[in-house]
Amino acid sequence: MYEIKLTIIQLSQWLYPWIGEIAMAIMATILVIYGETVNRLFKRQISGLHFIFRTILFILLCTFGYGALLIYVTPMLAKLLASMGMIYLGPLVLGVFIALGVIAEKKNRI
């Protein structure tokens, strides 16, 4: 049991310096999986507007909406991951990416 715990802690220690990149990868993956759904809902809401306004609003959604999400939520997610104990960080990161992979598969993104 001690060896398993030590291996998990070593994995977490290896991941820890890369927390920011891991958080960015998680956020980017979430945006890829759910971006089409958000775009479809947004398109439905603005479908009655003129082409120029729809285009401007879509650009604003993509640049400021998705960009702001990545810029502001990623550091919060990184802080959350960093606050996890070393015994939990490695399994949590692996579990999140496995869960995102399963969700992507169910949404036919893979």
N, CA, C and O atoms as a GROMACS GRO file, in nm:
protein
  440
    1MET      N    1   0.082  -0.120   0.000
    1MET     CA    2   0.000   0.000   0.000
    1MET      C    3   0.087   0.126   0.000
    1MET      O    4   0.055   0.225  -0.065
    2TYR      N    5   0.198   0.120   0.075
    2TYR     CA    6   0.288   0.234   0.084
    2TYR      C    7   0.348   0.266  -0.052
    2TYR      O    8   0.365   0.383  -0.086
    3GLU      N    9   0.380   0.163  -0.131
    3GLU     CA   10   0.440   0.184  -0.262
    3GLU      C   11   0.342   0.252  -0.357
    3GLU      O   12   0.383   0.338  -0.436
    4ILE      N   13   0.217   0.217  -0.349
    4ILE     CA   14   0.115   0.279  -0.434
    4ILE      C   15   0.100   0.426  -0.398
    4ILE      O   16   0.095   0.512  -0.486
    5LYS      N   17   0.095   0.454  -0.269
    5LYS     CA   18   0.083   0.592  -0.222
    5LYS      C   19   0.204   0.673  -0.265
    5LYS      O   20   0.190   0.788  -0.308
    6LEU      N   21   0.323   0.616  -0.254
    6LEU     CA   22   0.446   0.684  -0.294
    6LEU      C   23   0.446   0.711  -0.445
    6LEU      O   24   0.490   0.818  -0.488
    7THR      N   25   0.399   0.617  -0.524
    7THR     CA   26   0.392   0.635  -0.670
    7THR      C   27   0.295   0.747  -0.706
    7THR      O   28   0.323   0.828  -0.794
    8ILE      N   29   0.182   0.751  -0.638
    8ILE     CA   30   0.083   0.857  -0.663
    8ILE      C   31   0.141   0.993  -0.626
    8ILE      O   32   0.122   1.090  -0.700
    9ILE      N   33   0.210   1.002  -0.516
    9ILE     CA   34   0.271   1.127  -0.473
    9ILE      C   35   0.380   1.170  -0.572
    9ILE      O   36   0.392   1.288  -0.602
   10GLN      N   37   0.458   1.076  -0.622
   10GLN     CA   38   0.561   1.108  -0.720
   10GLN      C   39   0.498   1.158  -0.850
   10GLN      O   40   0.549   1.252  -0.911
   11LEU      N   41   0.389   1.097  -0.892
   11LEU     CA   42   0.318   1.144  -1.011
   11LEU      C   43   0.268   1.286  -0.990
   11LEU      O   44   0.282   1.371  -1.078
   12SER      N   45   0.211   1.312  -0.873
   12SER     CA   46   0.162   1.446  -0.842
   12SER      C   47   0.275   1.548  -0.838
   12SER      O   48   0.258   1.660  -0.886
   13GLN      N   49   0.388   1.511  -0.783
   13GLN     CA   50   0.502   1.602  -0.778
   13GLN      C   51   0.554   1.630  -0.919
   13GLN      O   52   0.601   1.741  -0.946
   14TRP      N   53   0.547   1.533  -1.007
   14TRP     CA   54   0.589   1.553  -1.145
   14TRP      C   55   0.493   1.647  -1.218
   14TRP      O   56   0.535   1.728  -1.301
   15LEU      N   57   0.364   1.637  -1.187
   15LEU     CA   58   0.263   1.721  -1.252
   15LEU      C   59   0.259   1.863  -1.198
   15LEU      O   60   0.223   1.955  -1.271
   16TYR      N   61   0.295   1.881  -1.073
   16TYR     CA   62   0.275   2.009  -1.005
   16TYR      C   63   0.335   2.130  -1.078
   16TYR      O   64   0.268   2.233  -1.088
   17PRO      N   65   0.457   2.123  -1.131
   17PRO     CA   66   0.511   2.241  -1.201
   17PRO      C   67   0.433   2.277  -1.328
   17PRO      O   68   0.447   2.388  -1.381
   18TRP      N   69   0.353   2.185  -1.376
   18TRP     CA   70   0.278   2.205  -1.501
   18TRP      C   71   0.132   2.235  -1.477
   18TRP      O   72   0.051   2.222  -1.569
   19ILE      N   73   0.096   2.275  -1.356
   19ILE     CA   74  -0.044   2.299  -1.320
   19ILE      C   75  -0.110   2.400  -1.414
   19ILE      O   76  -0.223   2.378  -1.457
   20GLY      N   77  -0.043   2.507  -1.445
   20GLY     CA   78  -0.102   2.609  -1.534
   20GLY      C   79  -0.133   2.554  -1.671
   20GLY      O   80  -0.240   2.582  -1.726
   21GLU      N   81  -0.041   2.477  -1.727
   21GLU     CA   82  -0.064   2.417  -1.859
   21GLU      C   83  -0.173   2.311  -1.854
   21GLU      O   84  -0.252   2.298  -1.947
   22ILE      N   85  -0.176   2.236  -1.745
   22ILE     CA   86  -0.281   2.134  -1.729
   22ILE      C   87  -0.418   2.200  -1.721
   22ILE      O   88  -0.513   2.154  -1.784
   23ALA      N   89  -0.428   2.309  -1.644
   23ALA     CA   90  -0.555   2.382  -1.633
   23ALA      C   91  -0.597   2.438  -1.769
   23ALA      O   92  -0.715   2.433  -1.805
   24MET      N   93  -0.501   2.490  -1.845
   24MET     CA   94  -0.532   2.543  -1.979
   24MET      C   95  -0.579   2.430  -2.071
   24MET      O   96  -0.673   2.449  -2.149
   25ALA      N   97  -0.516   2.315  -2.062
   25ALA     CA   98  -0.557   2.202  -2.145
   25ALA      C   99  -0.698   2.155  -2.109
   25ALA      O  100  -0.777   2.121  -2.197
   26ILE      N  101  -0.729   2.154  -1.981
   26ILE     CA  102  -0.864   2.115  -1.938
   26ILE      C  103  -0.966   2.214  -1.991
   26ILE      O  104  -1.070   2.174  -2.044
   27MET      N  105  -0.938   2.344  -1.976
   27MET     CA  106  -1.032   2.447  -2.024
   27MET      C  107  -1.047   2.441  -2.176
   27MET      O  108  -1.159   2.453  -2.227
   28ALA      N  109  -0.937   2.424  -2.248
   28ALA     CA  110  -0.944   2.416  -2.393
   28ALA      C  111  -1.025   2.294  -2.437
   28ALA      O  112  -1.103   2.302  -2.532
   29THR      N  113  -1.006   2.184  -2.369
   29THR     CA  114  -1.082   2.062  -2.402
   29THR      C  115  -1.231   2.082  -2.376
   29THR      O  116  -1.314   2.039  -2.456
   30ILE      N  117  -1.265   2.147  -2.267
   30ILE     CA  118  -1.406   2.176  -2.238
   30ILE      C  119  -1.465   2.266  -2.346
   30ILE      O  120  -1.578   2.245  -2.390
   31LEU      N  121  -1.389   2.367  -2.388
   31LEU     CA  122  -1.438   2.456  -2.493
   31LEU      C  123  -1.456   2.383  -2.626
   31LEU      O  124  -1.551   2.410  -2.699
   32VAL      N  125  -1.368   2.291  -2.657
   32VAL     CA  126  -1.382   2.214  -2.780
   32VAL      C  127  -1.506   2.125  -2.773
   32VAL      O  128  -1.581   2.114  -2.870
   33ILE      N  129  -1.526   2.062  -2.658
   33ILE     CA  130  -1.640   1.970  -2.644
   33ILE      C  131  -1.773   2.046  -2.648
   33ILE      O  132  -1.867   2.004  -2.715
   34TYR      N  133  -1.781   2.158  -2.575
   34TYR     CA  134  -1.909   2.227  -2.562
   34TYR      C  135  -1.922   2.352  -2.650
   34TYR      O  136  -2.029   2.413  -2.652
   35GLY      N  137  -1.818   2.389  -2.722
   35GLY     CA  138  -1.823   2.509  -2.806
   35GLY      C  139  -1.930   2.506  -2.912
   35GLY      O  140  -1.999   2.605  -2.935
   36GLU      N  141  -1.946   2.392  -2.976
   36GLU     CA  142  -2.048   2.381  -3.080
   36GLU      C  143  -2.188   2.398  -3.023
   36GLU      O  144  -2.274   2.460  -3.085
   37THR      N  145  -2.211   2.344  -2.906
   37THR     CA  146  -2.341   2.359  -2.842
   37THR      C  147  -2.367   2.505  -2.806
   37THR      O  148  -2.477   2.556  -2.828
   38VAL      N  149  -2.268   2.571  -2.751
   38VAL     CA  150  -2.283   2.713  -2.718
   38VAL      C  151  -2.307   2.795  -2.843
   38VAL      O  152  -2.394   2.882  -2.846
   39ASN      N  153  -2.230   2.766  -2.948
   39ASN     CA  154  -2.248   2.839  -3.075
   39ASN      C  155  -2.388   2.818  -3.132
   39ASN      O  156  -2.450   2.912  -3.183
   40ARG      N  157  -2.438   2.696  -3.124
   40ARG     CA  158  -2.572   2.666  -3.175
   40ARG      C  159  -2.679   2.742  -3.097
   40ARG      O  160  -2.771   2.798  -3.156
   41LEU      N  161  -2.667   2.744  -2.964
   41LEU     CA  162  -2.763   2.818  -2.882
   41LEU      C  163  -2.754   2.968  -2.908
   41LEU      O  164  -2.857   3.036  -2.916
   42PHE      N  165  -2.633   3.019  -2.923
   42PHE     CA  166  -2.612   3.160  -2.952
   42PHE      C  167  -2.669   3.195  -3.089
   42PHE      O  168  -2.734   3.299  -3.106
   43LYS      N  169  -2.646   3.108  -3.186
   43LYS     CA  170  -2.699   3.131  -3.321
   43LYS      C  171  -2.851   3.135  -3.319
   43LYS      O  172  -2.912   3.217  -3.388
   44ARG      N  173  -2.911   3.049  -3.243
   44ARG     CA  174  -3.057   3.046  -3.232
   44ARG      C  175  -3.109   3.177  -3.173
   44ARG      O  176  -3.215   3.227  -3.214
   45GLN      N  177  -3.037   3.233  -3.077
   45GLN     CA  178  -3.080   3.357  -3.012
   45GLN      C  179  -3.069   3.479  -3.104
   45GLN      O  180  -3.149   3.571  -3.094
   46ILE      N  181  -2.968   3.478  -3.192
   46ILE     CA  182  -2.944   3.597  -3.275
   46ILE      C  183  -2.986   3.577  -3.420
   46ILE      O  184  -2.951   3.658  -3.505
   47SER      N  185  -3.059   3.472  -3.448
   47SER     CA  186  -3.092   3.438  -3.588
   47SER      C  187  -3.177   3.544  -3.656
   47SER      O  188  -3.174   3.553  -3.779
   48GLY      N  189  -3.252   3.622  -3.584
   48GLY     CA  190  -3.338   3.722  -3.644
   48GLY      C  191  -3.268   3.854  -3.678
   48GLY      O  192  -3.327   3.942  -3.740
   49LEU      N  193  -3.143   3.867  -3.637
   49LEU     CA  194  -3.071   3.992  -3.662
   49LEU      C  195  -3.012   3.995  -3.802
   49LEU      O  196  -3.003   3.893  -3.869
   50HIS      N  197  -2.973   4.113  -3.844
   50HIS     CA  198  -2.910   4.132  -3.973
   50HIS      C  199  -2.774   4.060  -3.975
   50HIS      O  200  -2.712   4.042  -3.871
   51PHE      N  201  -2.730   4.020  -4.094
   51PHE     CA  202  -2.605   3.946  -4.112
   51PHE      C  203  -2.486   4.015  -4.046
   51PHE      O  204  -2.405   3.949  -3.981
   52ILE      N  205  -2.475   4.144  -4.062
   52ILE     CA  206  -2.361   4.218  -4.006
   52ILE      C  207  -2.361   4.211  -3.854
   52ILE      O  208  -2.256   4.192  -3.793
   53PHE      N  209  -2.477   4.228  -3.792
   53PHE     CA  210  -2.486   4.221  -3.647
   53PHE      C  211  -2.457   4.079  -3.596
   53PHE      O  212  -2.390   4.060  -3.495
   54ARG      N  213  -2.510   3.979  -3.668
   54ARG     CA  214  -2.483   3.840  -3.629
   54ARG      C  215  -2.333   3.812  -3.635
   54ARG      O  216  -2.278   3.747  -3.546
   55THR      N  217  -2.269   3.860  -3.740
   55THR     CA  218  -2.126   3.838  -3.756
   55THR      C  219  -2.047   3.906  -3.645
   55THR      O  220  -1.957   3.845  -3.587
   56ILE      N  221  -2.080   4.030  -3.615
   56ILE     CA  222  -2.012   4.103  -3.508
   56ILE      C  223  -2.032   4.034  -3.374
   56ILE      O  224  -1.937   4.019  -3.297
   57LEU      N  225  -2.155   3.992  -3.346
   57LEU     CA  226  -2.182   3.924  -3.219
   57LEU      C  227  -2.109   3.790  -3.209
   57LEU      O  228  -2.062   3.753  -3.102
   58PHE      N  229  -2.100   3.718  -3.319
   58PHE     CA  230  -2.029   3.591  -3.319
   58PHE      C  231  -1.879   3.613  -3.294
   58PHE      O  232  -1.816   3.539  -3.218
   59ILE      N  233  -1.824   3.716  -3.357
   59ILE     CA  234  -1.683   3.748  -3.334
   59ILE      C  235  -1.661   3.786  -3.188
   59ILE      O  236  -1.563   3.743  -3.128
   60LEU      N  237  -1.751   3.864  -3.132
   60LEU     CA  238  -1.740   3.902  -2.991
   60LEU      C  239  -1.748   3.780  -2.899
   60LEU      O  240  -1.675   3.769  -2.802
   61LEU      N  241  -1.839   3.688  -2.932
   61LEU     CA  242  -1.851   3.566  -2.853
   61LEU      C  243  -1.720   3.488  -2.857
   61LEU      O  244  -1.670   3.445  -2.753
   62CYS      N  245  -1.666   3.470  -2.975
   62CYS     CA  246  -1.545   3.389  -2.988
   62CYS      C  247  -1.423   3.456  -2.927
   62CYS      O  248  -1.346   3.392  -2.856
   63THR      N  249  -1.405   3.585  -2.955
   63THR     CA  250  -1.284   3.650  -2.906
   63THR      C  251  -1.292   3.685  -2.758
   63THR      O  252  -1.203   3.651  -2.681
   64PHE      N  253  -1.399   3.752  -2.720
   64PHE     CA  254  -1.409   3.797  -2.581
   64PHE      C  255  -1.471   3.692  -2.490
   64PHE      O  256  -1.426   3.675  -2.376
   65GLY      N  257  -1.572   3.622  -2.537
   65GLY     CA  258  -1.638   3.522  -2.453
   65GLY      C  259  -1.547   3.404  -2.423
   65GLY      O  260  -1.516   3.375  -2.308
   66TYR      N  261  -1.504   3.335  -2.528
   66TYR     CA  262  -1.417   3.219  -2.509
   66TYR      C  263  -1.280   3.262  -2.459
   66TYR      O  264  -1.220   3.194  -2.375
   67GLY      N  265  -1.229   3.374  -2.510
   67GLY     CA  266  -1.098   3.423  -2.465
   67GLY      C  267  -1.099   3.458  -2.318
   67GLY      O  268  -1.008   3.421  -2.245
   68ALA      N  269  -1.203   3.529  -2.275
   68ALA     CA  270  -1.213   3.566  -2.134
   68ALA      C  271  -1.227   3.442  -2.046
   68ALA      O  272  -1.169   3.434  -1.938
   69LEU      N  273  -1.302   3.346  -2.094
   69LEU     CA  274  -1.317   3.221  -2.019
   69LEU      C  275  -1.181   3.156  -1.999
   69LEU      O  276  -1.147   3.113  -1.888
   70LEU      N  277  -1.102   3.147  -2.105
   70LEU     CA  278  -0.969   3.088  -2.093
   70LEU      C  279  -0.878   3.171  -2.004
   70LEU      O  280  -0.806   3.117  -1.920
   71ILE      N  281  -0.880   3.301  -2.022
   71ILE     CA  282  -0.787   3.387  -1.948
   71ILE      C  283  -0.821   3.395  -1.800
   71ILE      O  284  -0.730   3.394  -1.716
   72TYR      N  285  -0.949   3.402  -1.765
   72TYR     CA  286  -0.987   3.424  -1.626
   72TYR      C  287  -1.018   3.296  -1.548
   72TYR      O  288  -0.994   3.290  -1.428
   73VAL      N  289  -1.070   3.195  -1.614
   73VAL     CA  290  -1.106   3.072  -1.542
   73VAL      C  291  -0.986   2.979  -1.527
   73VAL      O  292  -0.976   2.906  -1.428
   74THR      N  293  -0.896   2.981  -1.625
   74THR     CA  294  -0.779   2.894  -1.617
   74THR      C  295  -0.696   2.916  -1.490
   74THR      O  296  -0.661   2.818  -1.424
   75PRO      N  297  -0.664   3.040  -1.453
   75PRO     CA  298  -0.588   3.058  -1.327
   75PRO      C  299  -0.665   3.010  -1.204
   75PRO      O  300  -0.606   2.959  -1.109
   76MET      N  301  -0.796   3.028  -1.205
   76MET     CA  302  -0.876   2.979  -1.092
   76MET      C  303  -0.870   2.826  -1.084
   76MET      O  304  -0.858   2.769  -0.975
   77LEU      N  305  -0.879   2.762  -1.200
   77LEU     CA  306  -0.870   2.616  -1.203
   77LEU      C  307  -0.731   2.571  -1.160
   77LEU      O  308  -0.717   2.471  -1.089
   78ALA      N  309  -0.628   2.643  -1.202
   78ALA     CA  310  -0.491   2.610  -1.162
   78ALA      C  311  -0.475   2.622  -1.010
   78ALA      O  312  -0.412   2.537  -0.947
   79LYS      N  313  -0.532   2.727  -0.952
   79LYS     CA  314  -0.524   2.743  -0.806
   79LYS      C  315  -0.598   2.630  -0.735
   79LYS      O  316  -0.552   2.579  -0.633
   80LEU      N  317  -0.712   2.592  -0.789
   80LEU     CA  318  -0.788   2.482  -0.731
   80LEU      C  319  -0.708   2.353  -0.736
   80LEU      O  320  -0.700   2.280  -0.637
   81LEU      N  321  -0.647   2.325  -0.851
   81LEU     CA  322  -0.566   2.204  -0.863
   81LEU      C  323  -0.445   2.209  -0.769
   81LEU      O  324  -0.410   2.109  -0.707
   82ALA      N  325  -0.384   2.328  -0.758
   82ALA     CA  326  -0.267   2.342  -0.672
   82ALA      C  327  -0.303   2.324  -0.525
   82ALA      O  328  -0.218   2.285  -0.444
   83SER      N  329  -0.427   2.353  -0.490
   83SER     CA  330  -0.468   2.341  -0.350
   83SER      C  331  -0.497   2.196  -0.310
   83SER      O  332  -0.511   2.166  -0.191
   84MET      N  333  -0.506   2.108  -0.408
   84MET     CA  334  -0.527   1.966  -0.377
   84MET      C  335  -0.400   1.910  -0.314
   84MET      O  336  -0.290   1.954  -0.347
   85GLY      N  337  -0.415   1.818  -0.228
   85GLY     CA  338  -0.298   1.754  -0.169
   85GLY      C  339  -0.227   1.669  -0.273
   85GLY      O  340  -0.287   1.628  -0.372
   86MET      N  341  -0.100   1.644  -0.250
   86MET     CA  342  -0.022   1.566  -0.346
   86MET      C  343  -0.078   1.426  -0.367
   86MET      O  344  -0.057   1.366  -0.472
   87ILE      N  345  -0.147   1.374  -0.269
   87ILE     CA  346  -0.204   1.240  -0.284
   87ILE      C  347  -0.323   1.241  -0.380
   87ILE      O  348  -0.357   1.138  -0.436
   88TYR      N  349  -0.386   1.358  -0.398
   88TYR     CA  350  -0.504   1.367  -0.482
   88TYR      C  351  -0.479   1.425  -0.621
   88TYR      O  352  -0.555   1.398  -0.714
   89LEU      N  353  -0.373   1.504  -0.637
   89LEU     CA  354  -0.352   1.577  -0.762
   89LEU      C  355  -0.339   1.484  -0.882
   89LEU      O  356  -0.410   1.502  -0.982
   90GLY      N  357  -0.251   1.387  -0.875
   90GLY     CA  358  -0.229   1.297  -0.989
   90GLY      C  359  -0.356   1.222  -1.030
   90GLY      O  360  -0.395   1.227  -1.147
   91PRO      N  361  -0.420   1.152  -0.936
   91PRO     CA  362  -0.543   1.082  -0.973
   91PRO      C  363  -0.654   1.176  -1.022
   91PRO      O  364  -0.732   1.140  -1.111
   92LEU      N  365  -0.661   1.297  -0.965
   92LEU     CA  366  -0.763   1.392  -1.008
   92LEU      C  367  -0.741   1.435  -1.152
   92LEU      O  368  -0.834   1.437  -1.232
   93VAL      N  369  -0.617   1.470  -1.186
   93VAL     CA  370  -0.586   1.512  -1.323
   93VAL      C  371  -0.615   1.398  -1.421
   93VAL      O  372  -0.677   1.420  -1.525
   94LEU      N  373  -0.570   1.279  -1.388
   94LEU     CA  374  -0.599   1.164  -1.476
   94LEU      C  375  -0.749   1.141  -1.489
   94LEU      O  376  -0.800   1.116  -1.598
   95GLY      N  377  -0.819   1.149  -1.377
   95GLY     CA  378  -0.964   1.129  -1.379
   95GLY      C  379  -1.037   1.234  -1.462
   95GLY      O  380  -1.131   1.202  -1.534
   96VAL      N  381  -0.994   1.360  -1.451
   96VAL     CA  382  -1.058   1.468  -1.529
   96VAL      C  383  -1.038   1.444  -1.677
   96VAL      O  384  -1.132   1.457  -1.755
   97PHE      N  385  -0.915   1.410  -1.718
   97PHE     CA  386  -0.891   1.388  -1.860
   97PHE      C  387  -0.963   1.263  -1.912
   97PHE      O  388  -1.009   1.261  -2.026
   98ILE      N  389  -0.972   1.161  -1.831
   98ILE     CA  390  -1.048   1.042  -1.871
   98ILE      C  391  -1.196   1.077  -1.885
   98ILE      O  392  -1.261   1.037  -1.981
   99ALA      N  393  -1.249   1.152  -1.788
   99ALA     CA  394  -1.390   1.194  -1.795
   99ALA      C  395  -1.416   1.280  -1.918
   99ALA      O  396  -1.517   1.263  -1.986
  100LEU      N  397  -1.325   1.373  -1.947
  100LEU     CA  398  -1.342   1.457  -2.066
  100LEU      C  399  -1.335   1.373  -2.193
  100LEU      O  400  -1.407   1.400  -2.290
  101GLY      N  401  -1.249   1.272  -2.194
  101GLY     CA  402  -1.242   1.181  -2.309
  101GLY      C  403  -1.372   1.104  -2.328
  101GLY      O  404  -1.419   1.087  -2.441
  102VAL      N  405  -1.430   1.058  -2.218
  102VAL     CA  406  -1.558   0.986  -2.226
  102VAL      C  407  -1.669   1.078  -2.275
  102VAL      O  408  -1.751   1.039  -2.358
  103ILE      N  409  -1.672   1.200  -2.224
  103ILE     CA  410  -1.773   1.297  -2.267
  103ILE      C  411  -1.754   1.328  -2.414
  103ILE      O  412  -1.852   1.335  -2.489
  104ALA      N  413  -1.630   1.348  -2.457
  104ALA     CA  414  -1.602   1.376  -2.598
  104ALA      C  415  -1.648   1.261  -2.687
  104ALA      O  416  -1.702   1.283  -2.795
  105GLU      N  417  -1.626   1.141  -2.642
  105GLU     CA  418  -1.668   1.024  -2.718
  105GLU      C  419  -1.820   1.019  -2.729
  105GLU      O  420  -1.873   0.991  -2.837
  106LYS      N  421  -1.890   1.045  -2.620
  106LYS     CA  422  -2.037   1.043  -2.622
  106LYS      C  423  -2.094   1.154  -2.710
  106LYS      O  424  -2.202   1.138  -2.766
  107LYS      N  425  -2.023   1.267  -2.722
  107LYS     CA  426  -2.068   1.377  -2.804
  107LYS      C  427  -2.013   1.370  -2.946
  107LYS      O  428  -2.023   1.466  -3.023
  108ASN      N  429  -1.954   1.256  -2.981
  108ASN     CA  430  -1.896   1.232  -3.114
  108ASN      C  431  -1.792   1.335  -3.152
  108ASN      O  432  -1.787   1.377  -3.268
  109ARG      N  433  -1.708   1.376  -3.058
  109ARG     CA  434  -1.599   1.471  -3.086
  109ARG      C  435  -1.468   1.398  -3.115
  109ARG      O  436  -1.370   1.459  -3.158
  110ILE      N  437  -1.468   1.266  -3.091
  110ILE     CA  438  -1.347   1.186  -3.118
  110ILE      C  439  -1.373   1.104  -3.242
  110ILE      O  440  -1.286   1.028  -3.284
   0.00000   0.00000   0.00000
